[in-house]
Amino acid sequence: MSPPALLRRIRRHVIGRPRRWFVVTAPGLETLCEEESAAAGLPPAIVLPGGIEAEGRLPELYRAHLALRTATRILLRLGAIRAGRFEELERRAASFPWELYLKPESAIGFSVAVHRCRLHHRGAIAERLHAAIRGRLGCVAAGAGGGGRQRVFVRGEEDRFVLSLDASGEPLHRRGLKRRAGKAPLRATLAAAALRLIGYTGAELLLDPMCGGGSFTLEAALLAKGIPPGWFRPFAFFDWPAFRPPTWEHLRRTAARGMRTLEAPRIFASDRDAAACRALAEILEENRLGDAARVACADFFALDPAAFPGAPGIVVLNPPWGRRLGAAAAARGLLRAIVAQLRERYAGWRVALVAPAAWAAEIAPLRLARHELVHGGLRVGLFHGTVAGGERLSRGPSPSRTDA
Ligand SMILES: C[S@@+](CC[C@H](N)C(=O)[O-])C[C@H]1O[C@@H](n2cnc3c(N)ncnc32)[C@H](O)[C@@H]1O
């Protein structure tokens, strides 16, 4: 097909029509993501297990990438094929207009899941689909990579295969900030969810006194400065034949109007690990977020929260979970000490605490609401509310030296 004829078809069938997409979230974050999407003025979405589904034009899909903080990835729905035999699958896939969505030079990967299908060999399904797409696009090789890396998601249920194209590329919790390699930080999507639950607007005083890699601080700094989470990174849809850079530039220019430089930081990060603090300070500087947040090396138990301007504010905590063998008991001991410290010194503060859901008993004295989600196969609680407390509790032996 001649390039102008293909362009016309892309304009008519992909750009000019409302499309359906599925925003994947961590299980448990669906409702939060729907609220976030509605607040951003994105097309109405319905909540489903594992994400939200919406329909709109491609620029809205692009804007969702720029704006959504709790989303993991976004899949453009392409269509569905019914097949009980491999020949059928390949034949029907070959009649699908892949050229409207993929460039011939793209490297193509597959993510296949099947449930109650006669075809259940995931590798063979991917192979047949790949052959069909290559034939349709007229590819010589299996993708030289010049059209970027694209991933087709296939979900088979009772012989019906739903095909989607990953619009995001790298998972969206990777914000694209310049970072140091270090300990695995809390996912940005979880930090964003906790900040949303506690009602952080970007204007309040916020303490992150066990900051580690700084996910809370970085996420809060983006919010405080009005920077959308997708500002720093590329997306897979940049390599779609339907992508128009001017549309993206327009979305970015509009988003840039909401950004601000702050006169004085209102986010205070600290950790007893000096190297972690140094690394976070550098990340803030390199990403020009230094006006929003300041970092200091300090022990949580030595902080005087009342000394911070704007107190009482919000305190966010992601204490060690003690996943290493033998560390869980120490981590729970540290958590009890944190809870006692919060009740003693943080009365009137709003708190967001991320911890294994199974630790609810330790956190119970704070009488916080709990939002549960699944993260890395573990049930995690986003505990949030205002600290009542004010009374002195027994804290146990030297918590600051607890090594979890
Ligand atoms: C699970 S990590 C936090 C991860 C962080 N949310 C991130 O995004 O990377 C827990 C952190 O608590 C810090 N920590 C443990 N006990 C502390 C204490 N008494 N005072 C300050 N920091 C402490 C550790 O050094 C570690 O960086």
The ligand as an SDF file (V2000), in Angstrom:
LIG
                    3D

 27 29  0  0  0  0  0  0  0  0999 V2000
   12.1390    0.5620   53.4830 C   0  0  0  0  0  0  0  0  0  0  0  0
   13.3360    1.7960   53.5380 S   0  0  0  0  0  0  0  0  0  0  0  0
   12.4740    3.1990   52.9350 C   0  0  0  0  0  0  0  0  0  0  0  0
   12.3400    3.1440   51.4890 C   0  0  0  0  0  0  0  0  0  0  0  0
   11.9010    4.4530   50.9090 C   0  0  0  0  0  0  0  0  0  0  0  0
   10.4960    4.7040   51.1130 N   0  0  0  0  0  0  0  0  0  0  0  0
   12.2640    4.4870   49.4480 C   0  0  0  0  0  0  0  0  0  0  0  0
   11.4340    4.8890   48.6340 O   0  0  0  0  0  0  0  0  0  0  0  0
   13.3750    4.1190   49.0980 O   0  0  0  0  0  0  0  0  0  0  0  0
   13.4720    2.1510   55.2370 C   0  0  0  0  0  0  0  0  0  0  0  0
   14.4590    3.2420   55.5600 C   0  0  0  0  0  0  0  0  0  0  0  0
   14.3550    3.5300   56.9350 O   0  0  0  0  0  0  0  0  0  0  0  0
   15.6190    3.9440   57.3860 C   0  0  0  0  0  0  0  0  0  0  0  0
   15.6310    3.8690   58.8590 N   0  0  0  0  0  0  0  0  0  0  0  0
   15.5170    2.7840   59.6470 C   0  0  0  0  0  0  0  0  0  0  0  0
   15.5300    3.1580   60.9420 N   0  0  0  0  0  0  0  0  0  0  0  0
   15.6670    4.5030   60.9710 C   0  0  0  0  0  0  0  0  0  0  0  0
   15.7100    5.4820   61.9960 C   0  0  0  0  0  0  0  0  0  0  0  0
   15.6640    5.1290   63.2760 N   0  0  0  0  0  0  0  0  0  0  0  0
   15.8160    6.7730   61.6540 N   0  0  0  0  0  0  0  0  0  0  0  0
   15.8840    7.1520   60.3550 C   0  0  0  0  0  0  0  0  0  0  0  0
   15.8420    6.2760   59.3370 N   0  0  0  0  0  0  0  0  0  0  0  0
   15.7120    4.9620   59.6240 C   0  0  0  0  0  0  0  0  0  0  0  0
   16.5730    3.0050   56.6830 C   0  0  0  0  0  0  0  0  0  0  0  0
   17.8770    3.5500   56.6330 O   0  0  0  0  0  0  0  0  0  0  0  0
   15.9100    2.8740   55.3090 C   0  0  0  0  0  0  0  0  0  0  0  0
   16.4660    3.7950   54.4070 O   0  0  0  0  0  0  0  0  0  0  0  0
  1  2  1  0
  2  3  1  0
  2 10  1  0
  3  4  1  0
  4  5  1  0
  5  6  1  0
  5  7  1  0
  7  8  2  0
  7  9  1  0
 10 11  1  0
 11 12  1  0
 11 26  1  0
 12 13  1  0
 13 14  1  0
 13 24  1  0
 14 15  1  0
 14 23  1  0
 15 16  2  0
 16 17  1  0
 17 18  1  0
 17 23  2  0
 18 19  1  0
 18 20  2  0
 20 21  1  0
 21 22  2  0
 22 23  1  0
 24 25  1  0
 24 26  1  0
 26 27  1  0
M  CHG  2   2   1   9  -1
M  END
$$$$
